């Protein structure tokens, strides 16, 4: 049970970090191209996939 809770907490932390990254990118608006934003999202998704999420 504790292991499951730990995994959920780790997943929540990763998703929070992803949301913060996206919020920061949106706030900077115009400083990054659509391709740059896609690269960031793709990299984060790859990290999550490697982590088994």
MOHUMO-V515113 format. One record per backbone hydrogen bond with DSSP energy under -1.0 kcal/mol. NH is the residue of the N-H (numbers start at 1). CO is the residue of the C=O. If there is no record, write none. Layout:
# MOHUMO-V515113
<<NH,CO> <NH,CO>>
This chain:
# MOHUMO-V515113
<<5,1> <6,2> <7,3> <8,4> <9,5> <10,6> <11,7> <12,8> <13,9> <14,10> <15,11> <16,12> <17,13> <18,14> <19,15> <20,16> <21,17> <22,18> <23,19> <24,20> <25,21> <26,22> <27,23> <28,24> <37,33> <38,34> <39,35> <40,36> <41,37> <42,38> <43,39> <44,40> <45,41> <46,42> <47,43> <48,44> <49,45> <50,46> <51,47> <52,49> <53,48>>
